[in-house]
Amino acid sequence: MSMRGVERVFQVPRQCLATWLQEEAETLPDLETRLAEPAGEDALALEE
């Protein structure tokens, strides 16, 4: 659902929603720490 849809359904201003989302995003760990290293056959082979 879009931010405008959330605004209409829940009567929450888009700016409040954007602020809440930004605050929540700042608490998430970095992407590099969440990604697992590929193991064996899962890794892509590079052709030269």
Phi and psi in degrees as a GROMACS rama.xvg file:
@    title "Ramachandran Plot"
@    xaxis  label "Phi"
@    yaxis  label "Psi"
@TYPE xy
-76.7571  165.156  SER-2
-63.6007  -34.8187  MET-3
-67.2304  -37.5599  ARG-4
-64.4966  -42.3553  GLY-5
-61.8153  -42.0296  VAL-6
-58.4796  -44.5986  GLU-7
-70.4141  -44.2402  ARG-8
-70.9596  -45.8225  VAL-9
-102.373  1.15368  PHE-10
56.3726  42.5853  GLN-11
-113.401  125.919  VAL-12
-59.4317  142.489  PRO-13
-58.4737  -35.4649  ARG-14
-65.2061  -39.5065  GLN-15
-63.0587  -44.9651  CYS-16
-60.8881  -44.305  LEU-17
-61.8858  -39.9339  ALA-18
-65.348  -44.4025  THR-19
-61.5924  -43.9851  TRP-20
-64.1099  -41.3971  LEU-21
-64.3609  -43.5443  GLN-22
-62.5509  -40.676  GLU-23
-67.9243  -39.3367  GLU-24
-63.662  -33.3395  ALA-25
-69.661  -20.9512  GLU-26
-86.3564  -12.0948  THR-27
-74.6833  147.746  LEU-28
-68.456  159.615  PRO-29
-60.7024  151.074  ASP-30
-60.0312  -39.4075  LEU-31
-61.5057  -33.3438  GLU-32
-78.9422  -21.7225  THR-33
-87.0319  -24.3202  ARG-34
-80.8936  135.87  LEU-35
-87.7107  149.17  ALA-36
-67.8875  138.283  GLU-37
-64.8737  141.385  PRO-38
-112.358  123.96  ALA-39
49.7945  -110.446  GLY-40
-69.932  -16.6033  GLU-41
-73.9728  -20.9508  ASP-42
-75.3062  144.189  ALA-43
-82.1104  140.127  LEU-44
-89.7211  134.711  ALA-45
-94.4752  129.318  LEU-46
-100.481  136.183  GLU-47
